[in-house]
């Protein structure tokens, strides 16, 4: 009995070792030991740890599924809650490049990018371990109204800035340019404070300066896919910009990226949005919450920016850095407008007092309950811009 058990353990160990080598474990170990990267930034999990964390990948722990694979909620031995991504497909190709991808993603440090904590290479397909983000996807909040957290115009603008900031960082501020290649509202998660976190880098690529970005297989999600990339198989940073433009159109209209409820020529949201802009029909297709909360100028500003992002010619699209700057400018104009409105209201309230020291108009009761100045400043706060 003991002999049989030890034989099974030996077979299991050999299988794990085979998968570890096959998935590039030796390459990763070499990079870790060479001192090229900070060992604390990436952890090699063993399969037992992750099996225990996910209750043997119990179906009840599934928190997400898609073409890339299945994501499970798990709890590590130290109590940390994590998301464990189990890929569906094993692909051939350069294992070194795959490992390099893990290393690069583990070194990304941006408040609006989901943090990769480590990986497990002892299984048939590699397992990736991410920080757990509790409040679901942006897609859910756009397309399924949530009373607890309504997507106000201010929130939509903030989230679009956070996502643009993350993509701008990946494209230009990281050690190597990183193209996400599957930007969509279901890959934008919301944390405990409903801040945006860009997730799912399963198809992303880090690009060296001399690469041509040609790929043999077109990847991405229909409705968000850059038509230029689809035709040429040449992915550039502007392909991410196009996909972000679709997300902006989603935030503006509340409509899905592909819908058979629309006419055949407008099944793609990008086409539907651009045609509506051309026909000067923008305000007829806006989401009710956007119409309720947003000012005309800032809505038009974001719509024009979305149109630029959706330009069929990638060279004519802005960079994500330019998109970020423009969105931040729109947000600042909203804040400035709110402040201006606040001071205008204060001046109007003060003009109602004919005498500076009119005791009858500034009685104790009116100051405490309905005094113009004090009640105003209790009811309204001048917004603070948090960087």
C-alpha positions as CSV (number, residue, x, y, z in Angstrom):
1,X,0.0,0.0,0.0
2,X,2.8,2.4,1.0
3,X,4.7,1.4,-2.1
4,X,1.7,2.1,-4.4
5,X,1.2,5.5,-2.7
6,X,4.8,6.5,-3.1
7,X,4.6,5.3,-6.8
8,X,1.6,7.6,-7.3
9,X,3.4,10.5,-5.6
10,X,6.4,9.9,-7.8
11,X,4.3,9.9,-11.0
12,X,2.5,13.1,-9.9
13,X,5.9,14.8,-9.1
14,X,7.2,13.7,-12.5
15,X,4.1,15.1,-14.3
16,X,4.4,18.4,-12.4
17,X,8.0,18.6,-13.3
18,X,7.2,17.9,-17.0
19,X,4.6,20.7,-17.1
20,X,6.9,23.0,-15.2
21,X,9.6,22.6,-17.8
22,X,7.1,22.7,-20.7
23,X,5.6,26.0,-19.4
24,X,9.0,27.7,-19.1
25,X,9.6,27.3,-15.4
26,X,13.3,26.9,-15.8
27,X,13.5,30.1,-17.9
28,X,11.5,32.0,-15.2
29,X,13.7,30.6,-12.4
30,X,16.8,31.6,-14.2
31,X,15.4,35.2,-14.6
32,X,14.5,35.3,-10.9
33,X,17.9,34.1,-9.8
34,X,19.9,36.3,-12.1
35,X,18.8,39.4,-10.2
36,X,17.3,41.0,-13.3
37,X,14.0,41.3,-11.5
38,X,12.9,41.7,-7.9
39,X,12.1,38.2,-6.6
40,X,9.4,39.7,-4.3
41,X,7.5,41.0,-7.3
42,X,6.6,37.5,-8.7
43,X,5.8,34.3,-6.8
44,X,5.9,30.8,-8.1
45,X,3.0,29.0,-6.6
46,X,2.8,25.2,-6.4
47,X,-0.3,23.5,-7.6
48,X,-1.3,22.2,-4.1
49,X,-1.5,25.8,-2.9
50,X,-3.9,26.9,-5.6
51,X,-5.9,23.7,-5.4
52,X,-6.5,24.3,-1.7
53,X,-7.1,28.0,-2.3
54,X,-9.9,27.3,-4.8
55,X,-11.3,24.2,-3.2
56,X,-9.9,22.1,-6.0
57,X,-11.2,24.6,-8.6
58,X,-14.8,24.1,-7.4
59,X,-17.4,25.4,-9.8
60,X,-18.9,27.4,-7.0
61,X,-15.7,29.5,-6.9
62,X,-16.0,30.5,-10.6
63,X,-16.2,34.4,-10.9
64,X,-15.6,34.7,-14.6
65,X,-15.5,32.8,-17.8
66,X,-14.5,33.7,-21.4
67,X,-12.6,32.7,-24.4
68,X,-9.3,32.9,-22.6
69,X,-10.3,30.6,-19.7
70,X,-12.0,30.5,-16.3
71,X,-11.3,32.7,-13.3
72,X,-11.8,31.3,-9.7
73,X,-12.0,33.1,-6.4
74,X,-9.5,31.7,-3.9
75,X,-8.0,32.3,-0.5
76,X,-4.3,31.7,0.1
77,X,-2.9,30.3,3.3
78,X,-2.1,33.8,4.6
79,X,-5.7,34.8,4.2
80,X,-5.3,36.9,1.0
81,X,-8.2,36.7,-1.4
82,X,-7.0,36.2,-5.0
83,X,-8.3,35.5,-8.5
84,X,-6.8,32.4,-10.1
85,X,-7.0,32.3,-13.9
86,X,-7.0,28.9,-15.5
87,X,-6.4,29.0,-19.3
88,X,-8.4,26.9,-21.7
89,X,-6.0,26.5,-24.5
90,X,-2.4,25.4,-24.5
91,X,-0.6,27.2,-27.4
92,X,2.7,26.5,-28.9
93,X,5.3,29.1,-29.6
94,X,8.0,30.8,-27.8
95,X,7.9,29.8,-24.1
96,X,10.6,32.4,-23.3
97,X,8.3,35.1,-24.6
98,X,5.4,33.8,-22.5
99,X,7.6,33.8,-19.4
100,X,8.9,37.3,-20.3
101,X,5.3,38.4,-20.4
102,X,4.6,37.1,-16.9
103,X,7.7,38.9,-15.6
104,X,6.9,42.2,-17.3
105,X,3.3,42.1,-16.1
106,X,4.4,41.3,-12.6
107,X,6.6,44.4,-12.7
108,X,3.7,46.7,-13.8
109,X,2.8,49.0,-11.0
110,X,-0.2,51.3,-11.7
111,X,-3.1,51.9,-9.5
112,X,-5.6,51.3,-12.3
113,X,-4.0,48.0,-13.5
114,X,-4.9,44.7,-11.8
115,X,-1.8,43.4,-10.1
116,X,-0.4,40.0,-11.2
117,X,0.9,38.3,-8.0
118,X,2.4,35.2,-9.5
119,X,1.8,32.0,-11.4
120,X,1.9,28.2,-11.2
121,X,3.6,26.3,-14.0
122,X,3.2,22.7,-12.6
123,X,-0.2,22.2,-14.3
124,X,-1.0,21.4,-17.9
125,X,-1.8,25.0,-18.6
126,X,-0.2,27.8,-16.6
127,X,-2.2,29.3,-13.8
128,X,-2.0,33.1,-13.2
129,X,-2.8,34.6,-9.8
130,X,-4.1,38.1,-9.6
131,X,-5.3,40.4,-6.8
132,X,-9.0,40.0,-6.3
133,X,-11.2,42.9,-7.4
134,X,-14.6,42.7,-5.6
135,X,-17.1,44.8,-7.5
136,X,-17.5,43.2,-10.8
137,X,-17.0,44.6,-14.3
138,X,-17.9,48.0,-15.9
139,X,-20.0,46.1,-18.4
140,X,-22.3,44.9,-15.7
141,X,-22.9,48.5,-14.4
142,X,-23.4,50.0,-17.9
143,X,-25.9,47.3,-19.1
144,X,-27.6,46.2,-15.9
145,X,-28.7,49.2,-13.8
146,X,-27.5,49.0,-10.2
147,X,-29.4,51.1,-7.6
148,X,-26.6,50.8,-5.0
149,X,-24.1,52.3,-7.5
150,X,-25.7,54.2,-10.3
151,X,-23.3,55.2,-13.1
152,X,-23.6,59.0,-12.9
153,X,-22.0,61.1,-15.6
154,X,-19.3,62.2,-13.1
155,X,-18.5,58.5,-12.4
156,X,-18.4,57.6,-16.1
157,X,-16.0,60.5,-16.8
158,X,-13.8,59.5,-13.8
159,X,-13.7,55.8,-14.9
160,X,-12.8,56.7,-18.5
161,X,-9.9,58.9,-17.2
162,X,-8.7,56.0,-15.0
163,X,-8.7,53.5,-17.9
164,X,-7.1,56.0,-20.2
165,X,-4.4,56.6,-17.6
166,X,-3.7,52.9,-17.3
167,X,-3.5,52.4,-21.1
168,X,-1.3,55.5,-21.5
169,X,1.0,54.1,-18.9
170,X,1.2,50.6,-20.6
171,X,1.8,52.2,-24.0
172,X,4.5,54.7,-23.0
173,X,5.4,54.8,-19.4
174,X,6.2,51.2,-18.7
175,X,9.7,49.7,-19.3
176,X,8.6,48.4,-22.6
177,X,5.4,49.4,-24.5
178,X,2.6,46.9,-23.7
179,X,-0.4,46.6,-25.9
180,X,-3.5,45.2,-24.2
181,X,-5.2,43.9,-27.3
182,X,-8.5,43.2,-25.7
183,X,-9.8,46.4,-24.2
184,X,-13.5,46.2,-23.4
185,X,-15.9,47.1,-20.6
186,X,-15.9,43.5,-19.3
187,X,-12.1,43.7,-18.8
188,X,-12.4,46.8,-16.7
189,X,-13.0,45.8,-13.1
190,X,-14.2,48.0,-10.2
191,X,-12.5,47.7,-6.8
192,X,-14.0,48.3,-3.3
193,X,-14.1,52.0,-3.9
194,X,-15.4,51.6,-7.5
195,X,-12.1,52.6,-9.0
196,X,-11.3,51.2,-12.4
197,X,-8.7,48.4,-12.8
198,X,-7.7,47.2,-16.3
199,X,-7.6,43.4,-16.3
200,X,-7.1,40.3,-18.5
201,X,-3.7,40.6,-20.2
202,X,-4.0,37.1,-21.7
203,X,-3.6,38.4,-25.3
204,X,-1.3,41.4,-24.5
205,X,2.2,41.8,-25.9
206,X,5.2,43.7,-24.9
207,X,6.8,45.3,-27.9
208,X,10.5,46.1,-28.6
209,X,11.2,49.1,-30.8
210,X,12.3,47.0,-33.8
211,X,9.3,44.7,-33.9
212,X,6.6,45.2,-36.7
213,X,3.7,44.1,-34.5
214,X,2.6,41.6,-37.2
215,X,0.6,38.7,-35.8
216,X,-0.5,35.5,-37.6
217,X,-3.8,35.2,-35.6
218,X,-6.2,38.1,-35.1
219,X,-7.2,38.3,-31.4
220,X,-9.7,40.4,-29.6
221,X,-13.5,40.8,-29.2
222,X,-15.9,41.6,-32.0
223,X,-17.5,45.0,-31.5
224,X,-14.3,46.3,-30.0
225,X,-11.9,45.0,-32.7
226,X,-10.0,47.6,-34.7
227,X,-11.1,47.1,-38.4
228,X,-7.7,48.1,-39.6
229,X,-6.1,45.4,-37.4
230,X,-8.7,42.9,-38.6
231,X,-7.8,43.5,-42.2
232,X,-4.0,43.8,-41.9
233,X,-3.2,41.6,-38.9
234,X,-1.0,44.5,-37.9
235,X,-1.6,45.6,-34.3
236,X,-0.4,48.9,-33.0
237,X,-1.1,51.1,-30.0
238,X,-3.9,52.8,-32.1
239,X,-5.7,49.4,-32.1
240,X,-6.1,49.8,-28.3
241,X,-7.2,53.4,-28.9
242,X,-10.0,52.2,-31.2
243,X,-11.3,49.6,-28.6
244,X,-11.2,52.4,-25.9
245,X,-13.3,54.5,-28.3
246,X,-16.0,51.8,-28.2
247,X,-15.9,51.8,-24.4
248,X,-16.4,55.6,-24.5
249,X,-19.4,55.0,-26.8
250,X,-20.8,52.4,-24.4
251,X,-20.5,54.9,-21.5
252,X,-22.2,57.6,-23.5
253,X,-25.1,55.5,-24.9
254,X,-25.5,52.6,-22.4
255,X,-25.7,50.3,-25.5
256,X,-23.9,47.1,-26.1
257,X,-21.0,46.9,-28.6
258,X,-22.9,44.5,-30.8
259,X,-26.7,44.3,-30.9
260,X,-29.1,42.6,-33.2
261,X,-31.8,44.9,-31.9
262,X,-30.4,47.6,-34.1
263,X,-30.7,47.7,-37.9
264,X,-28.2,45.5,-39.8
265,X,-25.9,48.4,-40.8
266,X,-25.8,49.6,-37.2
267,X,-25.3,46.4,-35.3
268,X,-21.8,47.5,-34.4
269,X,-22.0,50.2,-31.8
270,X,-19.0,52.0,-33.3
271,X,-20.9,52.3,-36.7
272,X,-24.2,53.3,-35.0
273,X,-22.4,55.9,-32.9
274,X,-20.5,57.4,-35.9
275,X,-23.6,57.5,-38.1
276,X,-25.5,59.3,-35.3
277,X,-22.7,61.8,-34.9
278,X,-22.7,62.4,-38.7
279,X,-26.5,62.9,-38.7
280,X,-26.2,65.4,-35.7
281,X,-28.3,62.9,-33.7
282,X,-26.1,62.3,-30.7
283,X,-28.6,63.4,-28.0
284,X,-31.2,60.9,-29.3
285,X,-28.9,57.9,-28.5
286,X,-27.5,59.0,-25.1
287,X,-28.1,57.0,-22.0
288,X,-30.8,58.5,-19.8
289,X,-28.4,58.9,-16.8
290,X,-26.0,60.8,-19.0
291,X,-28.8,63.1,-20.2
292,X,-29.9,63.6,-16.6
293,X,-26.5,64.4,-15.1
294,X,-24.2,65.7,-17.8
295,X,-23.7,69.2,-19.2
296,X,-24.1,69.6,-23.0
297,X,-20.5,70.8,-23.6
298,X,-18.7,68.0,-21.7
299,X,-21.0,65.3,-23.3
300,X,-20.2,66.7,-26.7
301,X,-16.5,66.9,-25.8
302,X,-16.4,63.2,-24.9
303,X,-18.4,62.2,-27.9
304,X,-16.1,64.1,-30.3
305,X,-13.1,62.4,-28.6
306,X,-14.8,59.0,-29.0
307,X,-15.3,59.8,-32.7
308,X,-11.6,60.5,-33.0
309,X,-10.7,57.2,-31.4
310,X,-13.0,55.4,-33.8
311,X,-11.4,56.8,-36.9
312,X,-11.0,54.0,-39.5
313,X,-7.5,55.2,-40.2
314,X,-5.3,54.4,-37.2
315,X,-2.8,57.1,-38.0
316,X,-5.5,59.7,-37.5
317,X,-6.5,58.4,-34.1
318,X,-5.0,60.2,-31.0
319,X,-2.5,58.4,-28.7
320,X,-3.8,57.2,-25.3
321,X,-1.7,60.0,-23.8
322,X,-3.6,62.6,-25.9
323,X,-6.9,60.9,-25.0
324,X,-6.0,61.1,-21.3
325,X,-5.0,64.8,-21.5
326,X,-8.3,65.7,-23.3
327,X,-10.5,63.8,-20.8
328,X,-8.7,65.4,-17.9
329,X,-9.3,68.8,-19.5
330,X,-13.0,68.0,-19.8
331,X,-13.1,66.9,-16.2
332,X,-11.4,70.2,-15.1
333,X,-13.9,72.2,-17.1
334,X,-16.7,70.4,-15.3
335,X,-15.1,71.1,-12.0
336,X,-14.5,74.8,-12.9
337,X,-18.1,75.1,-14.1
338,X,-19.3,73.7,-10.8
339,X,-17.1,76.1,-8.8
340,X,-18.3,79.0,-11.0
341,X,-21.9,78.0,-10.4
342,X,-21.3,77.8,-6.7
343,X,-19.9,81.3,-6.5
344,X,-22.7,82.6,-8.7
345,X,-25.2,81.1,-6.3
346,X,-23.4,82.6,-3.3
347,X,-23.4,86.1,-4.9
348,X,-27.1,85.7,-5.7
349,X,-27.9,84.7,-2.1
350,X,-25.8,87.7,-0.8
351,X,-27.6,90.1,-3.1
352,X,-30.9,89.3,-1.2
353,X,-29.5,90.9,1.9
354,X,-30.2,94.7,1.5
355,X,-28.3,95.8,4.7
356,X,-25.0,94.4,5.7
357,X,-26.0,94.1,9.3
358,X,-29.7,93.7,9.0
359,X,-30.5,91.8,12.3
360,X,-34.0,90.9,11.3
361,X,-32.9,89.1,8.1
362,X,-30.0,87.3,10.0
363,X,-31.9,86.1,13.1
364,X,-30.5,83.1,15.0
365,X,-33.4,80.9,13.7
366,X,-32.8,81.7,10.1
367,X,-29.0,81.2,10.3
368,X,-29.5,77.8,11.9
369,X,-32.4,76.5,9.8
370,X,-32.6,78.3,6.5
371,X,-29.9,80.9,6.5
372,X,-28.7,81.5,3.0
373,X,-24.9,81.4,3.6
374,X,-24.6,78.7,6.3
375,X,-27.2,76.3,4.9
376,X,-25.6,76.6,1.4
377,X,-22.2,75.6,2.6
378,X,-23.7,72.7,4.5
379,X,-25.6,71.5,1.4
380,X,-22.9,71.9,-1.2
381,X,-19.2,71.2,-1.2
382,X,-16.8,72.5,-3.7
383,X,-15.3,69.4,-5.4
384,X,-11.7,68.7,-4.8
385,X,-9.6,67.2,-7.7
386,X,-7.8,64.2,-6.4
387,X,-4.7,63.2,-8.4
